[in-house]
Amino acid sequence: MMRIKPIPPNDLPPDVRYVHDEIAKLVGHSQGQVNMMDSDGALLGPFPPLLQYPQFGVPALTFLRALDQHATLPKTVREVAILTVGGKLGARFELYAHEIMAEAFGIPSRVISTLAAGGSPHGLAAEECVAHDIARSLVSGRIVPTATYQLAVHLLGQAGVAELFFLVGGYSLIATLLNGFDIAAPGDTE
């Protein structure tokens, strides 16, 4: 039984409908490979709780949008970090969407598979490896070790490391919502 259902756009109040429509445009453009809408045009994944509780969801969406608008990290580095969060926290929809995006950005399937299973893959580029190490530390509730932090600053720059921290935090929020509301990936049977 679904804990929260996708909300058909026509059932949303006008101010929330506007947010829905903006999200639909953005994900259609940037994540067209991922099924983000149902047959009624309602957004899937983390969006039903974000829209059903707009007092929390709209500010969260503003933060998440800023992560995309101001992204400077390479897409592969971002996807490795996101898949590390999703894999460690077991967020099914997050893994579904970002496995597809990681593949689109050229991350090898063996790496995607290992990250999705919560593991540490071999063969990552140095920037991807440090992003994985940082994401793994943070989602495990640990302080990033000094040596890891210093290497990340060397490889990604201070602003890149800050972006990575915010990215891990943002996708940890998404994973928490997905897990709390038990939101499956399209096609998952429960």
GUBA-241488 format. One record per residue: residue in three letters; x, y, z of N, C-alpha, C in turn. Coordinates in steps of 0.05 Angstrom, whole numbers, plus 5000, padded with zeros to 4 digits. Layout:
N
ALAXYZXYZXYZ ...
// end
This chain:
190
MET501749765000500050005000501850255000 MET501150434982502750684980502250865004 ARG504350975015504151155037503351435028 ILE504151505003503451754991503151714961 LYS501151824950500551784921501352034905 PRO502151984880502552214862500052384860 ILE500352644859498152824858497652924829 PRO495352854817494752964791494953264791 PRO496253384770496653674770494053834774 ASN491853734763489353884766488253894794 ASP489253714812488453704840490053894858 LEU492054024847493854194862492754474863 PRO493154624886492454904886494255054866 PRO493355284856494855424835497755474841 ASP498455554865501255614871502955364871 VAL501855134880503354884880503354764851 ARG501154814837501054724808503254854792 TYR503755114797505955244784508655114789 VAL509155044815511554904822511754634808 HIS509454484808509354224793510154264764 ASP508954454751509454494722512354574717 GLU513554734734516354814731518154564734 ILE517554404754519154154758518853974734 ALA516353944724515953764701517553864677 LYS517754124673519354224651522354164655 LEU523254214679526054174685526853874682 VAL525353694694526153414693525753304665 GLY523753404650523453324623525853404606 HIS527053624612529353724597531953584606 SER532353574632534953474642535053174648 GLN532753054652532652764658530552624641 GLY530552684616528552574598528552274596 GLN530852144602531051854601529551724624 VAL529051874645527951764670524851804670 ASN523351594677520451624679519751774705 MET519052024702518552194725515552274728 MET513852164710511052234711509351984707 ASP506951984719505051764714503251844691 SER501351664685499651714662497751954665 ASP497352044690495752284695497352544694 GLY499952514689501652754689502652834716 ALA502252664736503152724763506152644766 LEU507652804779510452744784510852514803 LEU512852354798513552114814515952174831 GLY516851964845519251974861518952154885 PRO520852334890520652494914518552724912 PHE517452764889515852994885513052984898 PRO511752754900509152764915509352874943 PRO511252774960511352904987512153194987 LEU513953264968514853544967512453724959 LEU510653624942508453784933506053764953 GLN505753544966503553514985503953675010 TYR506453715017507253875040508954115031 PRO507754305016509254515004510654705024 GLN509654715048510954885068513854795073 PHE514354535070517054425072518254365044 GLY516554265027517454175001518454394982 VAL517054624981517954834963520654944971 PRO521155004997523855085004525954874998 ALA525254625002527154404996527754394966 LEU525654434950526054434921527754674912 THR527454904925529055134919532055074924 PHE532554934946535354854952536354654932 LEU534754454925535554254906536054374878 ARG534354564871534654704845537354864845 ALA538054984867540555134869542954944865 LEU542654694875544854504871545254444841 ASP543154444825543454404797544254654782 GLN543054884789543655134775546555224778 HIS547655164801550355264807552455044807 ALA551754814795553554584794556154654778 THR558354594790560954624776562454354775 LEU561754164792563053904792562353754766 PRO564153594756563553434732561153254738 LYS559553204717557153034720557852754732 THR560052644724560752374734561352384764 VAL562652594773563252624801560652654817 ARG558752814807556152854820554652584821 GLU554652444799553052184798554351974817 VAL556951964818558251784837557351844865 ALA557352104872556552184899553652114904 ILE551852174885549052124888548451824891 LEU549751664874549451374875550551254902 THR552651384912553651294938551651344960 VAL550351574959548251634979545951444975 GLY544951414951542751234946543250944953 GLY545750854946546450584952546750524982 LYS547950714996548350685025545650705040 LEU543850875030541350915044539050745033 GLY539550605010537550424999535150554987 ALA535450804977533250954966532650854937 ARG530550694934529950564909529550754885 PHE527950954889527451144866530051304860 GLU531451384880533951524875535951354859 LEU536151104866537850924851536850884823 TYR534250844820533050804793533851044775 ALA533251284784533651524768536651564762 HIS538351534782541151604779542851384767 GLU541851134768543150924752542850994722 ILE540551084714540051164686541851404679 MET541851604696543451844690546451784690 ALA547351624708550251554709550951404683 GLU549251234674549851094648549951294625 ALA548051484625547951684604550551854604 PHE551751894627554252054629556751874625 GLY556451624619558651454612559951304635 ILE558651294658559851134680559350834674 PRO561450674676561150394669559050244686 SER557650054674555549904689556649764714 ARG559049664713560149524737560549724760 VAL561249974754561450174775558750254786 ILE556750294768554050354776552950134794 SER553349884786552349654801553549654829 THR556149694831557449684857556549914875 LEU556350154864555350384879552450334889 ALA550750234871547950184878547749974900 ALA549549794901549549584922550849674948 GLY551749924949552950034973555949984975 GLY557149894953560049824954561850044945 SER564449984944566450164934567750054909 PRO567050164886568050054861571050114856 HIS572249954839574949994830574850144803 GLY576950284797577150404770575950684768 LEU575350814790574251084789576551274784 ALA575951494770577951714768578351834796 ALA580551964800581252074826579152244838 GLU577952424821575852604831573352444839 GLU572652244823570352074830570851914855 CYS573251814858573951654882573751824907 VAL574752064907574652234931571752314937 ALA570152354916567252424920565852184933 HIS566551944924565351704936566151684965 ASP568751724971569651704998568351905017 ILE567952145007566652355023563752285027 ALA562352215006559552145009559151915028 ARG560851715025560651475043561051555072 SER563051725077563551815104561151965116 LEU560052145100557852315110555352155114 VAL554651975096552151825100552451605122 SER554951555130555451375152555451525178 GLY555051785178554951945202557752005213 ARG559751995196562452045205563552315194 ILE565452415209566852655199568752575176 VAL568852735156570752685134573552695145 PRO575152485141577952485151579552715138 THR581452815154583053035145584452975118 ALA585652745116587052675091585152675067 THR582752575071580752565050579852845042 TYR579453015062578653295058580853435042 GLN583353405051585553545038585853455009 LEU585553195004585753094977583453204960 ALA581053214971578753324957579153624950 VAL580253774968580854054962582854074940 HIS584953904941586953904920585753834892 LEU583953644892582753544866580453714856 LEU578753804875576253934868576154234874 GLY578054334890578054604899576254634923 GLN576654844939575054894962572054914956 ALA571455074935568555104928567354844918 GLY568954674904567954414895567354234918 VAL569054244939568554074962566054164976 ALA565654424979563254534991560754444975 GLU560954464949558754374932558154084936 LEU560253924939559853634944558453584970 PHE559253734991557853695017554953765015 PHE554253985002551454064998549953854981 LEU551353754961550053554943549453294959 VAL551253204975550752964992548453025011 GLY548453255023546253335041543553335027 GLY543553455003541053474988539953194980 TYR541753024971540852754963540352574987 SER541452635010540752495034537952575042 LEU537252825039534452915044532552765026 ILE533152755000531452614981531252314989 ALA533452184995533351905003531651865028 THR531852055047530252035071527252045065 LEU526452225048523652255040522751995025 LEU524451905007523751664991523451425010 ASN525251395029525051165047522851195067 GLY522451435078520351485097517551425086 PHE517151525061514551475048514551215032 ASP516751065033517050805020516250824990 ILE517551004976517051054948518750874931 ALA517450704916518750514898519550644872 ALA521350504858521950584831519750474812 PRO519350604789517350504771517850214764 GLY515850044765516149764758516749584782 ASP517549704805518049544829515449424838 THR515549174847513149054859513649024888 GLU511649074904512049064933510548824944 
// end
